[in-house]
Amino acid sequence: MAGLVPPGVAPVPADASKTAPTKPEEKVDYKNLTCPVPFEEINREIFMSLKQETFEGLRFDFTKGLNQKFSLSHSVFMGPTEVPSQSAETIKIPTAHYEFGANYIDPNLMLIGRVLTDGRLTARVKWDLTENLTVKANAQLTNEPHMSHGIFNFDYKGKDFRSQFQMGNGALLGASYIQSVTQHLSLGGEVFWAGQHRKSGLGYAARYETDKMVATGQVASTGMVLLGYVQKVSEKVSLATDFMYNYMSKDVTASVGYDYILRQCRLRGKIDSNGCTSAYLEERLNMGLNFILSAELDHKKKDYKFGFGLTVG
């Protein structure tokens, strides 16, 4: 009777565990590695969730396209601005300014310029010389002494690596390199020299990513240690966290946040170990019309910021 098998049930071989197929180990094809993200964008998914562009007051942005490549923009901002203070309390003064901008966007060339009523002038240039070599420039001119600056970047994109050389005013020199080690892991480093301030620095970074998560780590000789992690719960929901530690000043900050994309809006928020909570909502009212709500609560400093805006175009 012990050898009988109930009808409809197939007998299981005694050596089934030995005959069951095993999943072959994934081998790394070092000749066909993917190109990593730029070194300066190694934390872009984390910043998207945890570094919202919160503001206080009223903001209105209008963009008018003149043709497929050229457009003009107008921005109005009214709200308080924080000023440096020796006391623990935050001091704010009411401000308002208007910004006029011009944009030229081509598949190989991008020109962006902004001028503000307070006299500041900013310009950005991105020019793809070849499929692999890109030149970028950022400049700002202002009436304040020693506040004007300019930076040039030369980016080279290889098959499985990226490199960048940077130079700017104040005898600023910098270079970075990032290399794909496997299909998911990339390692990189950077070095800079600020001749005007006689300061130099060296940093290392690692990035591991799959279809569901991104993990990053950075260490710099300036004393900064940064760890970040993003989990993609679904196509619309992402959860993020980061940990920042400065072993020279002994400052430690940790934060957790979310990024929720709905059919008509996008909601992002975070809370950090200092008790600061923020949220940023972008609601699409109609085609080319977006409504923005921004809030940031810092109970420790008793600083509360609320803003709303409208974007047209």
C-alpha positions, -999 to +999 in steps of 0.1 A: +000+000+000+029+024+007+039+021-030+005+031-044+001+066-059-033+083-058-049+086-092-041+118-111-008+125-092+024+118-109+052+102-089+081+124-079+115+110-086+138+105-056+166+125-073+143+154-084+165+180-067+194+168-087+177+167-121+159+201-117+174+227-141+194+254-124+195+291-135+228+298-152+250+324-137+248+358-155+282+365-171+295+400-177+302+409-212+329+435-208+330+443-245+293+454-245+289+475-213+264+503-213+275+540-211+271+553-175+254+585-165+276+616-162+295+619-130+277+651-121+243+634-125+252+603-104+225+612-079+198+625-103+170+601-093+177+609-056+177+647-062+145+645-082+127+632-051+146+649-022+157+682-037+125+699-048+127+735-060+106+749-032+099+786-031+080+812-010+056+837-024+041+840-059+057+829-091+044+833-127+062+819-157+051+824-193+069+809-224+060+819-260+074+798-288+081+819-319+091+789-340+102+753-335+137+764-322+133+799-307+112+810-278+109+839-253+101+836-216+088+860-190+089+853-152+076+873-123+084+865-086+071+882-055+081+870-021+104+873+009+142+867+006+164+855+035+193+876+045+224+865+065+221+870+102+242+863+133+211+853+153+193+819+152+161+836+138+155+838+101+154+874+088+134+880+056+129+911+035+101+915+008+114+914-028+100+913-063+117+910-096+110+903-133+131+880-155+132+880-193+147+851-212+155+839-246+159+802-256+173+787-288+171+749-288+185+728-317+194+691-318+231+700-316+230+735-300+212+750-270+214+787-260+196+800-229+199+836-216+182+854-187+183+890-175+168+902-142+157+936-130+183+936-103+211+936-130+220+899-131+226+883-164+230+845-168+238+825-199+240+788-207+255+771-238+255+735-248+271+725-282+275+690-294+306+692-316+304+655-324+284+625-312+309+620-284+323+655-276+301+682-260+311+717-249+291+734-221+294+769-207+277+787-178+282+824-170+267+850-146+273+887-146+262+908-116+268+942-101+280+927-068+319+925-065+335+890-069+301+874-077+304+871-115+317+838-127+321+816-158+327+779-162+335+758-193+330+720-195+343+696-221+324+663-219+335+632-238+312+602-240+328+568-248+312+534-254+313+525-217+327+556-199+324+593-196+350+620-189+349+657-182+373+685-180+363+718-163+379+752-161+366+785-147+375+819-134+394+820-101+419+795-116+394+767-112+404+734-128+386+701-125+383+667-141+361+636-136+359+601-150+333+573-146+335+538-160+310+510-163+324+479-145+294+456-151+260+461-166+247+475-133+278+489-115+298+520-124+328+536-106+342+570-109+364+597-094+370+635-096+396+660-087+396+698-086+419+727-079+407+762-069+438+783-074+423+816-061+415+800-027+444+775-027+421+746-022+420+711-038+399+681-035+396+644-045+365+623-046+353+588-054+318+576-064+299+543-071+265+538-086+245+505-088+213+505-107+187+480-119+152+484-133+138+487-098+164+505-077+194+529-078+220+530-050+249+555-049+278+564-027+303+593-027+333+601-006+354+633-009+386+645+007+367+676+018+351+655+045+318+647+028+302+612+027+270+608+008+249+577+004+216+575-015+190+549-024+159+550-047+133+522-049+109+522-078+078+508-063+059+511-096+060+531-128+044+560-109+058+557-074+093+560-062+107+561-026+141+577-019+164+582+011+199+597+016+225+600+043+250+628+044+279+630+069+308+655+072+336+639+092+353+673+097+324+693+110+306+661+124+273+672+108+249+644+100+217+646+080+193+619+068+161+623+048+134+602+032+111+612+004+087+601-023+079+609-059+043+601-070+032+607-106-006+608-112-024+613-145-028+650-141-002+659-114+031+651-098+036+652-060+070+651-043+079+654-006+105+647+020+113+649+057+148+650+072+164+644+105+164+681+113+126+682+114+123+700+081+093+688+060+086+699+024+061+691-004+059+702-040+028+697-062+026+703-100-009+701-113-017+702-151-049+721-155-049+721-193-025+717-222+004+741-215-011+753-182+003+741-149-005+751-113+023+748-086+020+745-048+051+746-026+055+742+012+084+739+035+081+736+073+112+740+096+099+737+131+134+739+146+142+773+131+105+783+132+107+790+094+076+783+074+075+788+036+044+786+014+043+794-023+021+790-053+027+796-090+014+793-125+032+781-156+019+789-191+035+775-222 
